[in-house]
Amino acid sequence: MKFRVSESLVLTILLVYNSTQSSVIAFSPITLILSLLFALYLFIKNKKNIDKLFVNFSLLFFLVNIFLFFSLLKFDIFLSGYMYLKFLYAYLSIKNIGLDFFKNIVKIGYYGAIISLTFFSFQIINYDFTFKFVGFLQNSFDFLTFRNESFANNILFTVNSSAEFRNSGFMWEPKGFANFLIISIFFQLVIGSFKVFNKKMLIMLIALITTFSTTGFIALFSLLIFYFLNKNLKTSLIFFPIFILFSSIIFFNTDFLYDKIVYELSLTKEYENLLYEKKDYKDDVYSLGRTGSFIVDINDLKNRPFFGYGFTRENRTQSDFVKLIRVNGLSDLLAVYGIVGFILYFYMHHIFLKKMQNQLNFKFAPIILITLIIIYTASTLTSHPLWISFLFLSLVYKKI
């Protein structure tokens, strides 16, 4: 397979890189703005037209934020404006990339998996050497410094000290890499007419397994159900019960699946301690976890159920003693956009999947929507350009 570089591939790589959260450059506003200007240049050069969908989206975005400006105690105009730039960047990128988006994601997933497995092999053999080697650049230049004592990144690969025996790929942590691989595997499935015995699929699956991500494995189970339901009915009836049995055995006997989920659920009341009890924390930042994040976000939603809080974090529940980080992307969507925005958000996902289903002739698209919800539940990905671009993917298809 030859690796050809085209405008669409460069745009897709930039879209992915701006969502890796793996280095100072990756999450710098300057990188986003430069990528946006490049996408805008190509948009104008290729004589693309602005869609009515994006015009309506922009109008709704500004009307809601005007409402939030007058109804909230505080309003972060800079963050709100920056988020709109992310939406604009995702839209312009998708308009330029078009249908190439799907094969480009597969290509990045495939080659990213090969590179990650190479680095990960060295990480397992000699962790200290790999950590120093991967982190050479960020340790050599002050402007690249980012958690150097526990984090190393060279754009192609990340070593995270909290995941010494797990594969982070080019993302900030294994979970992020697993999420990307799930999407790559899904695209490869439907583009490749559900043929799973090929080099691309095998490499990406092996890379996914090495992430040891709870979310990644649950999403993979969801994809496997999708795969079986789209295969010959007789074949599915034979293998599906075996798959369920095998999956159940793995689920209940693997630390990072059943045990981790039970542990997460056991933290239901832990968030109250983090919110209200004054303690001497070693760090000034503390994660609420998926369960705690969900509970706090839902409590916030009750106060502003229709349009949420927007992007002004100061109005949402926070501890007086330590900065709490929310990690549940699904409940964060509810708190940020409210019920109205939440419904519209997933309706746009539904339209994209429906058009893709009609174009590529597969069934059970709602399972993929569930898979995306599983992914969003584990991380606040929905503020990253790559995942924002899913809102506009329906535009790559002609009207059906």
Legacy VTK file of the C-alpha trace (Angstrom):
# vtk DataFile Version 3.0
C-alpha trace
ASCII
DATASET POLYDATA
POINTS 400 float
0.000 0.000 0.000
1.555 3.289 -1.125
1.248 6.286 1.188
0.180 9.158 -1.065
-0.019 12.677 0.326
-2.896 14.779 -0.994
-4.622 17.956 0.150
-7.412 15.923 1.707
-4.974 13.689 3.583
-3.013 16.673 4.912
-6.276 18.258 6.099
-7.343 15.015 7.784
-3.964 14.621 9.494
-4.217 18.194 10.796
-7.777 17.557 11.981
-6.595 14.485 13.884
-3.453 16.180 15.219
-5.461 19.116 16.585
-7.431 16.530 18.570
-4.561 14.458 19.992
-4.024 16.645 23.093
-0.554 15.109 23.168
1.763 18.120 23.164
1.973 21.870 23.652
1.746 22.321 19.882
-1.244 19.989 19.522
-3.480 21.915 21.920
-2.125 25.381 21.160
-4.703 27.898 19.841
-2.048 29.016 17.343
-1.978 25.536 15.781
-5.751 25.538 15.498
-5.876 29.015 13.929
-3.130 28.177 11.411
-4.950 24.957 10.504
-8.184 26.936 10.173
-6.550 29.462 7.840
-5.154 26.630 5.699
-8.609 25.013 5.485
-10.149 28.403 4.629
-7.549 28.973 1.906
-8.382 25.604 0.292
-12.118 26.272 0.719
-11.759 29.490 -1.298
-9.278 28.006 -3.786
-11.550 25.041 -4.500
-14.557 27.390 -4.841
-16.674 25.650 -2.219
-20.040 27.063 -1.150
-21.224 27.545 2.400
-24.090 25.161 3.176
-27.432 26.223 4.580
-26.867 23.739 7.403
-23.790 25.606 8.610
-25.486 28.996 8.212
-28.373 27.780 10.383
-25.935 26.227 12.826
-24.010 29.514 13.134
-27.195 31.515 13.593
-28.398 29.178 16.339
-24.969 29.207 17.989
-24.894 33.005 18.228
-28.543 33.342 19.312
-28.072 30.815 22.118
-24.862 32.490 23.253
-26.557 35.912 23.277
-29.244 34.370 25.484
-26.562 32.878 27.761
-24.756 36.220 27.929
-27.834 37.897 29.433
-28.974 34.959 31.588
-25.738 33.811 33.228
-23.853 35.455 36.080
-20.632 35.070 34.102
-20.005 34.621 30.393
-16.686 33.565 28.853
-16.782 35.360 25.518
-13.257 34.277 24.560
-13.850 30.553 25.111
-17.227 30.773 23.373
-15.596 32.465 20.382
-12.764 29.945 20.383
-15.262 27.062 20.335
-16.981 28.606 17.324
-13.605 28.688 15.556
-13.334 24.948 16.249
-16.763 24.380 14.688
-15.783 26.524 11.702
-12.474 24.681 11.332
-14.172 21.272 11.459
-16.766 22.379 8.895
-14.225 23.843 6.439
-12.056 20.735 6.758
-14.930 18.362 6.024
-16.063 20.444 3.046
-12.557 20.245 1.560
-11.919 16.593 2.415
-15.290 15.248 1.294
-15.709 11.494 0.906
-11.942 11.013 1.234
-12.418 11.554 4.971
-13.282 7.905 5.600
-10.369 6.314 3.738
-8.014 8.943 5.194
-9.043 8.077 8.750
-8.463 4.395 7.990
-5.049 5.211 6.513
-4.048 7.263 9.572
-5.393 4.547 11.875
-3.500 1.808 10.018
-0.130 3.558 9.799
-0.588 5.013 13.285
-1.174 1.487 14.589
2.010 0.173 12.907
4.099 3.023 14.349
2.529 2.623 17.791
3.180 -1.120 17.926
6.843 -0.509 17.029
7.326 2.085 19.784
5.182 0.122 22.226
7.393 -2.949 21.785
10.391 -0.872 22.890
8.297 0.628 25.699
7.647 -2.861 27.095
11.259 -3.999 26.635
12.920 -0.891 28.069
10.494 1.706 29.430
13.098 4.195 30.707
15.013 4.323 27.428
11.818 4.688 25.355
10.536 7.450 27.641
13.766 9.416 27.212
13.963 8.768 23.468
10.333 9.773 22.756
10.625 12.824 25.014
13.940 14.034 23.598
12.540 17.079 21.769
10.280 18.332 24.554
13.183 17.985 26.986
15.512 19.862 24.646
13.370 22.951 24.000
11.672 24.956 26.738
8.701 25.941 24.581
7.834 22.244 24.119
7.904 21.451 27.837
4.775 19.619 28.951
4.688 17.431 32.084
8.181 16.246 31.180
8.572 14.185 34.329
5.591 11.945 33.514
4.770 12.496 29.832
6.735 12.112 26.590
5.617 12.762 23.015
7.301 13.019 19.618
4.105 13.618 17.546
4.109 10.001 16.311
3.920 8.369 19.746
3.214 9.131 23.396
4.575 7.532 26.550
2.396 8.254 29.577
3.863 7.214 32.944
0.380 6.388 34.228
0.087 3.790 31.435
3.504 2.135 31.486
2.255 -1.140 30.005
-0.367 0.333 27.684
-0.216 1.762 24.166
-1.099 5.467 23.878
-0.307 5.697 20.165
-0.213 9.318 18.991
-2.922 10.384 21.471
-2.526 11.769 24.996
-3.422 8.429 26.615
-4.435 4.856 25.673
-8.147 5.605 25.920
-7.871 8.389 23.363
-5.976 6.141 20.946
-8.522 3.355 21.423
-11.355 5.753 20.590
-9.672 6.743 17.332
-8.971 3.115 16.400
-12.625 2.194 16.974
-13.684 4.801 14.417
-10.972 3.655 11.995
-12.093 0.031 12.346
-15.736 0.992 11.762
-14.874 2.904 8.580
-12.718 0.009 7.372
-15.597 -2.406 8.027
-18.151 -0.533 5.942
-15.736 0.605 3.221
-14.314 -2.906 2.926
-17.737 -4.605 2.698
-17.320 -6.209 6.145
-14.210 -8.169 5.221
-12.293 -8.562 8.470
-9.507 -10.897 7.419
-7.103 -8.348 5.996
-3.861 -6.655 7.028
-5.356 -3.277 7.942
-7.997 -4.736 10.221
-5.562 -7.104 11.941
-2.986 -4.389 12.685
-5.592 -1.950 14.030
-7.200 -4.644 16.196
-3.843 -5.634 17.688
-3.089 -1.968 18.425
-6.537 -1.580 20.026
-5.915 -4.590 22.278
-2.586 -3.132 23.456
-4.371 -0.004 24.728
-6.139 -2.120 27.394
-8.844 0.527 27.364
-12.134 -0.303 29.091
-14.002 2.044 26.768
-12.169 0.693 23.726
-13.073 -2.911 24.519
-16.739 -2.144 25.259
-16.965 -0.151 22.012
-15.296 -3.070 20.199
-17.945 -5.458 21.563
-20.544 -3.066 20.182
-18.800 -3.076 16.782
-18.664 -6.879 16.782
-22.420 -7.037 17.364
-22.827 -4.601 14.465
-20.591 -6.833 12.330
-22.494 -10.036 13.114
-25.875 -8.447 12.453
-24.694 -7.268 9.032
-23.335 -10.667 8.024
-25.343 -13.607 6.685
-28.206 -14.348 9.093
-27.409 -18.068 9.330
-23.764 -17.337 10.098
-24.795 -14.829 12.748
-27.153 -17.286 14.446
-24.321 -19.814 14.708
-21.508 -17.542 15.874
-23.375 -14.867 17.835
-24.079 -17.051 20.930
-20.425 -18.155 20.924
-19.349 -14.527 20.699
-21.603 -13.529 23.625
-20.251 -16.392 25.766
-16.639 -15.619 24.902
-17.151 -11.879 25.482
-18.799 -12.520 28.858
-15.880 -14.665 30.006
-13.413 -11.930 29.022
-15.550 -9.183 30.554
-15.951 -10.757 33.995
-12.377 -11.991 34.252
-10.467 -8.913 33.131
-9.331 -6.240 35.587
-9.760 -3.300 33.227
-13.338 -4.271 32.274
-15.655 -5.632 34.978
-13.517 -4.677 37.980
-12.890 -1.170 36.679
-16.576 -0.574 35.965
-17.533 -1.804 39.448
-14.889 0.502 40.910
-16.185 3.489 38.927
-19.738 2.836 40.131
-18.508 2.532 43.711
-17.361 6.168 43.531
-20.944 7.461 43.336
-20.640 9.290 46.657
-16.963 10.166 46.305
-17.791 13.339 44.379
-19.466 14.793 47.501
-16.181 14.506 49.412
-14.363 16.245 46.589
-16.930 19.025 46.442
-17.552 19.809 50.090
-14.802 18.410 52.314
-11.649 20.411 52.813
-8.654 18.144 52.413
-4.962 18.487 51.760
-4.650 17.307 48.180
-1.213 16.675 46.761
-2.261 18.277 43.471
-4.558 21.211 42.781
-6.427 19.262 40.094
-8.576 16.183 40.670
-10.656 14.101 38.272
-14.255 13.386 39.209
-14.249 10.167 37.202
-17.036 9.105 34.866
-19.641 8.530 37.589
-18.891 11.638 39.637
-18.762 13.766 36.479
-22.133 12.409 35.366
-23.805 13.137 38.711
-22.431 16.678 38.965
-23.327 17.447 35.331
-26.875 16.147 35.742
-27.301 18.245 38.895
-26.132 21.283 36.902
-28.509 20.382 34.079
-31.473 20.550 36.475
-30.734 24.239 37.003
-30.533 25.036 33.269
-32.298 22.191 31.435
-33.012 23.742 28.021
-29.860 25.513 26.786
-27.331 24.570 29.463
-24.379 26.686 30.577
-22.598 27.099 27.291
-18.806 27.252 27.531
-18.589 29.315 30.711
-17.229 26.821 33.234
-17.319 29.213 36.201
-21.112 28.928 36.466
-21.030 25.158 36.894
-20.525 23.256 40.148
-16.950 23.461 41.391
-15.063 22.756 44.613
-13.717 25.588 46.768
-10.620 23.578 47.624
-9.427 21.856 44.454
-10.055 22.189 40.731
-12.317 19.355 39.631
-12.017 17.956 36.122
-15.051 16.412 34.431
-14.291 13.457 32.164
-17.738 12.278 31.079
-18.223 13.737 27.610
-21.854 12.647 27.320
-23.054 14.376 30.474
-20.799 17.331 29.661
-22.741 17.732 26.408
-25.954 17.955 28.432
-24.517 20.536 30.813
-22.986 22.642 28.025
-25.802 22.527 25.438
-28.852 21.580 27.511
-31.510 19.142 26.358
-32.240 21.124 23.173
-28.600 21.213 22.077
-28.051 17.597 23.112
-30.905 16.390 20.892
-29.693 18.471 17.933
-26.134 17.254 18.452
-27.046 13.598 18.127
-29.643 14.267 15.443
-26.776 15.519 13.250
-24.914 12.286 14.020
-28.034 10.322 13.103
-28.359 12.084 9.727
-24.731 11.362 8.874
-25.043 7.666 9.787
-28.329 7.347 7.908
-26.795 8.794 4.722
-23.711 6.629 5.124
-25.903 3.557 5.602
-27.872 4.288 2.436
-24.691 4.956 0.458
-22.740 1.871 1.590
-25.705 -0.453 2.024
-25.284 -1.649 5.601
-27.846 -2.050 8.385
-28.243 -1.284 12.082
-26.665 2.192 12.036
-28.147 2.952 15.514
-25.581 0.518 16.950
-22.839 2.858 15.703
-24.605 5.784 17.358
-24.553 3.774 20.603
-20.847 3.081 20.021
-20.188 6.820 19.705
-22.139 7.437 22.913
-19.942 4.851 24.667
-16.861 6.690 23.415
-18.192 10.100 24.455
-19.071 8.807 27.931
-15.414 8.090 28.663
-13.834 11.403 27.576
-14.784 14.997 26.833
-13.864 14.491 23.185
-16.735 16.575 21.929
-14.673 19.766 22.145
-11.955 18.338 19.860
-12.072 19.248 16.121
-12.026 15.653 14.834
-15.090 14.674 16.814
-16.804 18.007 16.120
-16.406 17.227 12.402
-18.904 14.362 12.818
-21.611 17.027 13.050
-20.953 17.987 9.422
-20.183 14.592 7.856
-23.680 14.373 6.379
-22.595 17.133 3.965
-20.147 14.847 2.148
-23.102 12.925 0.719
-25.594 14.149 -1.832
-29.176 14.624 -0.717
-31.074 11.340 -0.425
LINES 1 401
400 0 1 2 3 4 5 6 7 8 9 10 11 12 13 14 15 16 17 18 19 20 21 22 23 24 25 26 27 28 29 30 31 32 33 34 35 36 37 38 39 40 41 42 43 44 45 46 47 48 49 50 51 52 53 54 55 56 57 58 59 60 61 62 63 64 65 66 67 68 69 70 71 72 73 74 75 76 77 78 79 80 81 82 83 84 85 86 87 88 89 90 91 92 93 94 95 96 97 98 99 100 101 102 103 104 105 106 107 108 109 110 111 112 113 114 115 116 117 118 119 120 121 122 123 124 125 126 127 128 129 130 131 132 133 134 135 136 137 138 139 140 141 142 143 144 145 146 147 148 149 150 151 152 153 154 155 156 157 158 159 160 161 162 163 164 165 166 167 168 169 170 171 172 173 174 175 176 177 178 179 180 181 182 183 184 185 186 187 188 189 190 191 192 193 194 195 196 197 198 199 200 201 202 203 204 205 206 207 208 209 210 211 212 213 214 215 216 217 218 219 220 221 222 223 224 225 226 227 228 229 230 231 232 233 234 235 236 237 238 239 240 241 242 243 244 245 246 247 248 249 250 251 252 253 254 255 256 257 258 259 260 261 262 263 264 265 266 267 268 269 270 271 272 273 274 275 276 277 278 279 280 281 282 283 284 285 286 287 288 289 290 291 292 293 294 295 296 297 298 299 300 301 302 303 304 305 306 307 308 309 310 311 312 313 314 315 316 317 318 319 320 321 322 323 324 325 326 327 328 329 330 331 332 333 334 335 336 337 338 339 340 341 342 343 344 345 346 347 348 349 350 351 352 353 354 355 356 357 358 359 360 361 362 363 364 365 366 367 368 369 370 371 372 373 374 375 376 377 378 379 380 381 382 383 384 385 386 387 388 389 390 391 392 393 394 395 396 397 398 399
